[in-house]
Amino acid sequence: MEDLEEREVSFPPAHTAEHLLNQTMIRMFGCERSYNAHIERKKSKMSFHIDRKPDRKQEKEIERQMNQLIEADLPVTFQIVKRDELPPEVSTSRLPADAGDTVRLVRIGDYDVCPCIGKHVKSTSQIGRFELLGTNWDEQERSFRIRFKIV
């Protein structure tokens, strides 16, 4: 679950894109959600632990899929659920201990669902365009960092 203080000052289009990028990486590389993210208006970055360094074709495919999802105009909806009634695909591993008995889920169409208290756009077409600025690969950590901006 994203940190409230950080998300209160976030840029909703980029924050919503963060959810899409997390799910895109999960689907393309079988990884977990980002372990480190800095989402800002001018430039954002997210890091993922994955098995191998993506090639240039795969990087282009990440960008293509992100823009396809944005153009699909998927609805962004919210649902409050009891912690013990969370859907099986929703991990509670990042929920703070004091999160309480209810959790706010953010759904982006049928593409992604994640606990989050941040601000989001109403539909993906409001995000703008996803522009991949660059990537870094750390072989020792098996870490892939994506830098992007929303235009």
Secondary structure, DSSP 8 states (H G I E B T S, - for coil): ---HHHHHTS-HHHHHHHHHHHHHHHHHH---S-SEEE--SS-EEEEEE-SS---HHHHHHHHHHHHHHHHTT-BEEEEEEEGGG--TT---TTS-TT--SEEEEEEETTTEEEE--S---SBGGGS--EEEEEEEEETTTTEEEEEEEE-
